[in-house]
């Protein structure tokens, strides 16, 4: 699977409990904004630094784009030219190909930002 076929979402630990039961992934932004914020691999370091710099209770979800059934729209909802993938509906568990611990001391996060 090519990197272009993947998107990434940083999920709070409390939000991933449904995945262990095979249920769809949902988070607060789906209810409040109507979509789930995601990013591509190149955007991941910036998103992590801007929004999760001091947050330890997170996992990184790697999502297969071709498996998504909700709409995936590339947009920038806060202004600017950089487009981010937004998923307009819950993400089925089978779309998530990996759920990686992404806390402050995780090797994935340290390697990404270090």
N, C-alpha and C positions, 0 to 999 in steps of 0.2 A: 504494500500500500504506500503510495507516495505521500510526502509531507503535505502536498496540496490537498489531499483527500482527508486530512485530519484538522480538527480544530481543538482548542483547549479551553477548559473552564476550571477556575479555582473554586472549589466547593468547601463550605464550612462542614466540619465533621458532623454536626447535628443534621445536616441536610442529606448526607449519604446513607443514613441508616436504612432508608427505603430500598436502596439498591441491593443490600444484602438479602432482602426478601424478594428480589426480582421485580420490584415495582418501578414505575417511571420516576425519573429524577425531576424534582421540583425545587425551587428556591424562592426566597422572598421577592426577587425582582420580577419573577413571572407574575406574581399577584399584583405588585405595585406598578410595574412598568409595562407588563404584557409580554415580556421576552426574557430569555436567559442570556446574560452577557458572556461572550466567548472571545477568543483571540486566536491568531495564527501563531506559529512557532516564533516568528521574528518579533511579534508584539509581546510575547510572554514575559521577557525580562522587564520591560517597561511597566506592564500591568502589575506584575509582582511588586516592583519597587514603589509604584504610586499608591496602590490600594491595599497591599498586604505586608508592608515592610515590618510591622511589629506583630503580625497575627500568626499564631503558632498552630491553631486548631483547624488546619485545612488539608485537603487532598487535591491532587491534580487529576482531573478527568480528561482522558484522551478520547475524542469522539470521532467516529467514522462518519464523514459527511454523507456518503452515499446510502447509509442506512437510515438517515433521518426522515421522518414523515412530516413533522411540522415545517413550516416555511423557514428557510434560512435566508436572511437578508443582510447584505453588507451595507453598513451605514455608519454615520457618525452622528449620534443624537445630541452631542454637546457642542457641536461646531468644529470646524477644522476639516482638513482634507483626508486624514487617515481613516480608512473604513475598517470597521470591526464586524465580525460575524455575530449576528443575533438570532437566536432560535426562538421562534414564536409559538411555543407550546412545550409541554413536558417532553423530556428526552427519554425514550424507551431504554430500558436497561441493556438491551442487546446492541444498542448504538455505542455504548461505552466500552471501548476495547481494553482500557486500562484505567485503574483507579490507584494512584500512587500517593503514599504519604508525602506531604509537601510542607511539613512544619519547618520552623526556622533552622533546625539543625539537620534536616534531611539531606542526603547526599545529592538528590536531584536538584534541590533548591540551591545548595551550596555550589554545585558545579555550574549552574545556570548564571548565578550572580557573582560568583567568586573569581 
